[in-house]
Amino acid sequence: MYSNKRWIYLGVGTLLLVFCGLIYGWSLFRDPFSEVYTDWSLSQLSMTFTISMVFFCLGGFVAGKLSAKLKPRYIIMLSAVLLIAGFFGVSRLNPDDPDTSLVMLYVCYGVLGGTGVGFSYNGVISTMNKWFPDKPGLASGVMMMGFGLGALILGSAATSLITSRGIFDTFLILGIAIFVVLMIGSFFIQNPEVKRSAATGGGEGLSPVEMVKTASFWLFVLWCVVANSAGLMVVNSAASIALAFGAPAIVGMIVSVFNGVGRVIIGGLFDRTGRKLTMLINMIILAAGGALLLLGAKSSAMVFILVGLLCMGISYGGNPTISSAFINREYGPKHFAVNFSIGNFSLIPASIFGPLISSKLIEGAGGTYDTTFAAILVCAAGAFVLWILLNGVCGKEKK
């Protein structure tokens, strides 16, 4: 039914998401900005990441609606324009005007950058899933691996550029590189030329309105909010956590490595074992990550911190893969592009609660991370309760 070229398309789509995944590397940019703008607080800097996550979700929703009218390549091209505009804007910030610069950072990195990444994220994943109706978990996992590794791969380059060229020139160079890659890659993102019935199993599925009326959707969204909030407590501060325990900032990017690895592992697991067991394993890994980080903080043992970061990366990386595969299987592929983007809105409260709770706990604990790591364990317990409720509801809705 599908030729081998689908793997080429999947590879190109994954590469595009690698470049878009740089948005998760905000923790690498945070400290250089704080050195230039010494008046900016930790909360103000963290708000940049929160805004980018909000507009990432909004951009994905708009892209999902546009997919009914525009070819995927045009959605990727729009993404490229938004991203180069945003990164160019950041490169033009004025160090002598911190108040205006903070607003411009929110607009350029948060609004334009977040929206642009949302366009590509939805455009690539919703299109490539049509090529892999037989392996939705694996396909989503591979693409999301690229998205998760983007912060590490380009983050390393960004760190070197910041050292040699400064934070502002770095954004200009990265913006140009992302624009070129997305523009070229957009020509490889296209829908399969097959009948809808063959591609989508008869075109079955719930519409967005029908989906949001189900109890299972809201329980799953709550589960995503809790699980993603726990992950973002670490993802948003990975480099700072590494520095706090005596390691170089780049060591904190181990979260990004296993963020990517976790997406493939969890995606393959979903295809083989289904939602219930996959979600349970992911929660166990989350709880293990919180426990190891707390143990490392109490004992000052870097090995526990490293393994804890590893677990947090796998768990957080598994969440979007589970979301993509769950929405595809539970509510059908017919309206997947929009349904998937609606599910991604769970990142908005998570991107607010996770970094905000973490920042307040760190400030309240005098700069230490003990209470933040303990909060991860609380989130893991809450996610387990929601998982039990979801299992019961899904069973009833299937009858």
C-alpha positions as CSV (number, residue, x, y, z in Angstrom):
1,M,0.0,0.0,0.0
2,Y,2.8,2.4,0.9
3,S,6.2,2.5,-0.9
4,N,9.5,2.6,0.8
5,K,9.7,6.3,0.1
6,R,7.6,6.8,3.3
7,W,10.8,6.1,5.3
8,I,12.6,8.9,3.4
9,Y,9.7,11.2,4.2
10,L,9.8,10.2,7.8
11,G,13.6,10.9,7.9
12,V,13.1,14.4,6.4
13,G,10.2,15.1,8.8
14,T,12.3,14.0,11.7
15,L,15.1,16.3,10.6
16,L,12.7,19.3,10.4
17,L,11.6,18.6,13.9
18,V,15.2,18.5,15.1
19,F,15.6,22.1,14.0
20,C,12.2,23.0,15.5
21,G,13.1,21.2,18.8
22,L,15.5,24.0,19.6
23,I,12.6,25.7,21.4
24,Y,13.2,23.2,24.2
25,G,16.7,24.5,24.6
26,W,15.6,27.6,26.3
27,S,17.5,26.7,29.5
28,L,20.7,27.1,27.5
29,F,19.7,30.7,26.5
30,R,18.4,31.7,29.9
31,D,21.7,32.2,31.7
32,P,23.4,34.2,28.8
33,F,20.3,36.5,28.7
34,S,20.5,36.9,32.5
35,E,24.2,38.0,32.1
36,V,23.2,40.7,29.6
37,Y,20.0,41.7,31.4
38,T,20.9,41.5,35.1
39,D,17.5,43.1,36.2
40,W,15.5,40.2,34.8
41,S,14.2,37.8,37.4
42,L,14.1,34.0,37.2
43,S,10.4,34.1,36.9
44,Q,10.5,36.7,34.1
45,L,13.0,34.5,32.2
46,S,10.9,31.4,32.8
47,M,7.9,33.2,31.4
48,T,9.6,33.2,28.0
49,F,9.4,29.4,27.9
50,T,5.8,29.4,29.1
51,I,4.7,31.8,26.4
52,S,6.5,29.8,23.7
53,M,4.6,26.6,24.9
54,V,1.3,28.4,24.8
55,F,1.8,29.6,21.3
56,F,3.2,26.3,20.3
57,C,-0.2,24.8,21.1
58,L,-2.1,27.6,19.4
59,G,0.1,27.3,16.3
60,G,-0.6,23.6,16.2
61,F,-4.3,24.2,16.3
62,V,-4.2,26.7,13.6
63,A,-2.1,24.4,11.5
64,G,-4.6,21.6,12.0
65,K,-7.4,23.8,10.7
66,L,-5.3,25.0,7.8
67,S,-4.5,21.4,6.8
68,A,-8.0,21.1,5.3
69,K,-7.2,24.0,2.9
70,L,-3.4,24.0,2.4
71,K,-0.9,21.4,1.4
72,P,1.5,20.4,4.2
73,R,4.5,22.1,2.4
74,Y,2.8,25.5,2.6
75,I,2.2,25.1,6.3
76,I,5.9,24.3,6.8
77,M,6.9,27.3,4.7
78,L,4.7,29.5,6.9
79,S,6.5,28.0,9.9
80,A,9.9,28.9,8.4
81,V,8.8,32.6,7.9
82,L,7.5,32.9,11.4
83,L,10.7,31.4,12.9
84,I,13.2,33.5,11.0
85,A,11.1,36.6,11.9
86,G,11.1,35.6,15.5
87,F,14.8,34.8,15.7
88,F,15.8,37.9,13.8
89,G,13.8,39.9,16.2
90,V,15.6,38.4,19.2
91,S,18.9,39.2,17.5
92,R,18.0,42.9,17.4
93,L,17.2,43.3,21.1
94,N,18.8,46.3,22.8
95,P,21.0,45.6,25.9
96,D,20.5,49.2,27.0
97,D,16.7,48.9,27.1
98,P,15.8,45.9,29.3
99,D,12.1,46.7,29.7
100,T,11.5,46.9,25.9
101,S,13.8,43.9,25.3
102,L,11.9,41.7,27.7
103,V,8.6,42.4,25.8
104,M,10.3,41.9,22.5
105,L,11.8,38.6,23.7
106,Y,8.3,37.4,24.7
107,V,6.9,38.4,21.3
108,C,9.7,37.2,19.1
109,Y,10.8,34.0,20.9
110,G,7.5,33.2,22.7
111,V,4.8,34.2,20.2
112,L,6.5,34.0,16.8
113,G,8.9,31.2,17.6
114,G,6.3,29.2,19.5
115,T,3.7,29.6,16.7
116,G,6.2,28.7,14.0
117,V,7.2,25.5,15.8
118,G,3.6,24.6,16.4
119,F,2.9,24.9,12.6
120,S,5.8,22.5,11.7
121,Y,5.1,20.1,14.6
122,N,1.5,19.6,13.6
123,G,2.1,19.8,9.9
124,V,4.9,17.1,10.0
125,I,3.3,14.7,12.5
126,S,-0.2,14.8,11.1
127,T,1.0,14.2,7.6
128,M,3.6,11.5,8.4
129,N,1.0,9.6,10.4
130,K,-1.0,9.1,7.3
131,W,2.0,7.2,5.8
132,F,2.2,4.9,8.9
133,P,-1.4,3.7,9.8
134,D,0.2,0.4,10.7
135,K,2.9,1.9,13.1
136,P,1.4,5.1,14.6
137,G,3.4,4.8,17.8
138,L,6.7,4.1,16.2
139,A,6.3,6.8,13.6
140,S,5.3,9.4,16.1
141,G,8.1,8.3,18.4
142,V,10.8,8.6,15.7
143,M,9.6,12.1,14.7
144,M,9.2,13.2,18.3
145,M,12.7,11.9,19.0
146,G,14.0,14.4,16.5
147,F,11.9,17.1,18.2
148,G,13.3,16.1,21.6
149,L,16.9,15.9,20.5
150,G,16.8,19.3,18.8
151,A,17.6,21.1,22.0
152,L,20.8,18.9,22.4
153,I,22.0,18.8,18.8
154,L,21.4,22.5,18.0
155,G,21.9,23.4,21.7
156,S,25.5,22.3,21.5
157,A,26.1,24.4,18.4
158,A,24.2,27.3,20.1
159,T,26.4,27.1,23.1
160,S,29.6,27.4,21.0
161,L,28.1,30.2,19.0
162,I,27.2,32.1,22.1
163,T,30.8,31.8,23.4
164,S,32.3,33.0,20.1
165,R,29.7,35.4,18.7
166,G,27.4,36.4,21.6
167,I,23.8,35.7,22.3
168,F,22.3,38.1,19.7
169,D,24.4,36.9,16.7
170,T,23.7,33.4,17.7
171,F,19.9,33.9,17.2
172,L,20.5,35.5,13.8
173,I,22.6,32.5,12.6
174,L,20.2,29.9,14.0
175,G,17.2,31.7,12.5
176,I,18.8,31.6,9.0
177,A,19.7,27.9,9.4
178,I,16.3,26.9,10.5
179,F,14.6,28.9,7.7
180,V,16.8,27.2,5.0
181,V,16.2,23.7,6.3
182,L,12.5,24.1,6.7
183,M,12.1,25.6,3.2
184,I,14.0,22.8,1.5
185,G,12.4,20.1,3.7
186,S,8.9,21.3,3.0
187,F,9.0,19.8,-0.5
188,F,9.2,16.3,1.1
189,I,6.2,16.7,3.4
190,Q,3.2,15.6,1.4
191,N,0.2,13.4,1.9
192,P,0.1,9.9,0.5
193,E,-1.8,9.5,-2.8
194,V,-4.2,6.8,-1.6
195,K,-7.9,6.6,-1.2
196,R,-9.2,7.8,2.2
197,S,-10.7,4.5,2.9
198,A,-7.4,2.7,2.6
199,A,-5.4,5.4,4.4
200,T,-7.8,5.8,7.3
201,G,-9.5,2.6,7.8
202,G,-12.7,3.8,6.2
203,G,-12.4,7.4,7.4
204,E,-13.9,6.6,10.8
205,G,-13.4,8.8,13.8
206,L,-14.9,11.3,16.2
207,S,-15.0,14.9,15.2
208,P,-13.4,17.5,17.5
209,V,-16.8,18.4,19.0
210,E,-17.6,14.7,19.6
211,M,-14.2,14.0,21.1
212,V,-14.4,16.8,23.7
213,K,-17.7,15.5,24.9
214,T,-16.1,12.2,26.1
215,A,-15.0,11.7,29.7
216,S,-12.0,9.8,28.5
217,F,-10.6,12.8,26.6
218,W,-10.8,15.1,29.7
219,L,-9.3,12.4,32.0
220,F,-6.5,11.9,29.5
221,V,-5.9,15.7,29.2
222,L,-5.7,16.0,33.0
223,W,-3.2,13.1,33.0
224,C,-1.1,14.9,30.4
225,V,-1.2,18.1,32.4
226,V,0.0,16.4,35.6
227,A,2.7,14.3,33.8
228,N,3.9,17.2,31.7
229,S,4.0,19.6,34.6
230,A,6.3,17.2,36.4
231,G,8.6,16.9,33.4
232,L,8.7,20.7,32.8
233,M,9.9,21.2,36.4
234,V,13.1,19.6,35.2
235,V,13.2,20.3,31.4
236,N,12.8,24.1,32.0
237,S,15.8,24.0,34.4
238,A,18.0,21.1,33.2
239,A,21.1,23.2,32.6
240,S,20.7,25.0,35.9
241,I,20.2,21.8,37.8
242,A,23.5,20.4,36.4
243,L,25.3,23.6,37.4
244,A,23.8,23.5,40.9
245,F,25.3,20.0,41.5
246,G,28.7,20.8,40.1
247,A,28.4,19.6,36.5
248,P,28.7,21.7,33.3
249,A,25.5,23.1,31.9
250,I,25.6,20.9,28.9
251,V,25.3,17.8,31.1
252,G,21.8,18.9,31.9
253,M,20.9,18.3,28.3
254,I,21.0,14.5,29.1
255,V,17.3,15.3,29.5
256,S,17.0,16.1,25.8
257,V,18.9,12.9,24.8
258,F,16.6,10.6,26.7
259,N,13.6,12.9,25.9
260,G,14.3,11.7,22.3
261,V,15.1,8.1,23.2
262,G,12.0,7.9,25.3
263,R,9.8,8.9,22.5
264,V,10.9,6.0,20.3
265,I,10.9,3.4,23.1
266,I,7.4,4.5,24.4
267,G,6.1,4.7,20.8
268,G,7.2,1.1,20.0
269,L,5.9,-0.1,23.3
270,F,2.5,1.5,22.6
271,D,2.2,-0.4,19.3
272,R,3.0,-3.7,21.0
273,T,1.3,-3.5,24.3
274,G,-1.4,-0.8,24.1
275,R,-2.2,2.4,26.0
276,K,-2.8,0.9,29.5
277,L,0.6,-0.8,30.1
278,T,2.5,1.9,28.3
279,M,1.1,4.7,30.4
280,L,1.8,2.7,33.6
281,I,5.4,2.1,32.7
282,N,5.9,5.8,31.8
283,M,4.5,6.8,35.3
284,I,6.9,4.3,37.0
285,I,9.8,5.9,35.2
286,L,8.5,9.4,36.2
287,A,8.3,8.4,39.9
288,A,11.8,6.8,39.7
289,G,13.2,10.0,38.2
290,G,11.7,12.1,41.0
291,A,12.9,9.7,43.7
292,L,16.5,9.6,42.3
293,L,16.7,13.4,42.0
294,L,15.6,13.8,45.5
295,L,18.0,11.2,46.7
296,G,20.8,12.9,44.8
297,A,19.9,16.3,46.3
298,K,19.9,14.9,49.8
299,S,23.2,12.9,49.4
300,S,25.0,15.3,47.0
301,A,25.7,12.3,44.8
302,M,25.9,13.4,41.1
303,V,25.3,9.8,39.9
304,F,21.7,9.9,41.3
305,I,21.1,13.3,39.7
306,L,22.3,12.0,36.3
307,V,20.2,8.9,36.4
308,G,17.2,10.9,37.7
309,L,17.6,13.3,34.8
310,L,17.7,10.3,32.4
311,C,14.5,9.0,33.8
312,M,12.8,12.4,33.6
313,G,13.8,12.7,30.0
314,I,12.4,9.3,29.1
315,S,9.1,9.9,30.9
316,Y,8.6,13.4,29.5
317,G,9.5,12.3,26.1
318,G,7.0,9.5,26.2
319,N,4.1,11.8,27.0
320,P,3.6,13.4,23.5
321,T,4.1,10.0,21.9
322,I,1.4,8.5,24.1
323,S,-0.8,11.5,23.3
324,S,-0.4,11.2,19.5
325,A,-1.0,7.4,19.5
326,F,-3.9,7.5,22.0
327,I,-5.8,10.2,20.1
328,N,-5.2,8.4,16.8
329,R,-6.5,5.1,18.1
330,E,-9.2,6.2,20.5
331,Y,-10.8,8.9,18.4
332,G,-9.8,7.8,14.9
333,P,-7.6,9.2,12.1
334,K,-10.2,11.1,10.2
335,H,-9.9,14.3,12.2
336,F,-6.5,13.6,13.7
337,A,-4.8,16.8,12.6
338,V,-7.3,19.0,14.6
339,N,-7.9,16.4,17.4
340,F,-4.2,16.1,18.0
341,S,-3.7,19.8,18.2
342,I,-6.6,20.1,20.7
343,G,-4.9,17.4,22.9
344,N,-1.7,19.4,22.8
345,F,-3.4,22.2,24.6
346,S,-2.7,20.2,27.7
347,L,0.8,21.7,27.4
348,I,-0.5,25.2,28.2
349,P,-1.5,24.6,31.8
350,A,1.5,22.3,32.2
351,S,3.9,24.9,30.8
352,I,2.4,27.4,33.3
353,F,2.2,25.2,36.4
354,G,5.5,23.2,36.0
355,P,7.9,26.1,35.6
356,L,5.9,28.4,38.0
357,I,5.8,25.8,40.8
358,S,9.4,24.9,40.3
359,S,10.5,28.6,40.4
360,K,8.5,29.3,43.5
361,L,9.7,26.2,45.3
362,I,13.3,27.0,44.4
363,E,13.0,30.6,45.6
364,G,11.3,29.4,48.8
365,A,14.0,26.8,49.4
366,G,16.8,29.3,49.1
367,G,17.9,28.1,45.7
368,T,17.9,24.4,46.4
369,Y,15.9,21.8,44.5
370,D,14.7,19.4,47.2
371,T,11.1,20.6,47.3
372,T,10.9,20.6,43.5
373,F,12.0,17.0,43.3
374,A,9.5,16.1,46.0
375,A,6.8,17.8,44.0
376,I,7.6,15.4,41.1
377,L,6.7,12.5,43.3
378,V,3.4,14.2,44.2
379,C,2.6,14.6,40.4
380,A,3.5,10.9,39.8
381,A,1.0,9.9,42.4
382,G,-1.7,12.1,40.9
383,A,-1.1,10.8,37.4
384,F,-1.5,7.2,38.7
385,V,-4.9,8.1,40.2
386,L,-6.0,9.6,36.8
387,W,-4.7,6.5,35.0
388,I,-7.0,4.3,37.1
389,L,-10.0,6.5,36.4
390,L,-9.2,6.6,32.7
391,N,-9.0,2.8,32.5
392,G,-12.5,2.5,33.9
393,V,-14.0,5.2,31.6
394,C,-12.3,3.9,28.4
395,G,-13.7,0.4,29.2
396,K,-17.3,1.8,29.5
397,E,-17.0,4.0,26.4
398,K,-15.9,1.0,24.3
399,K,-19.0,-1.0,25.2
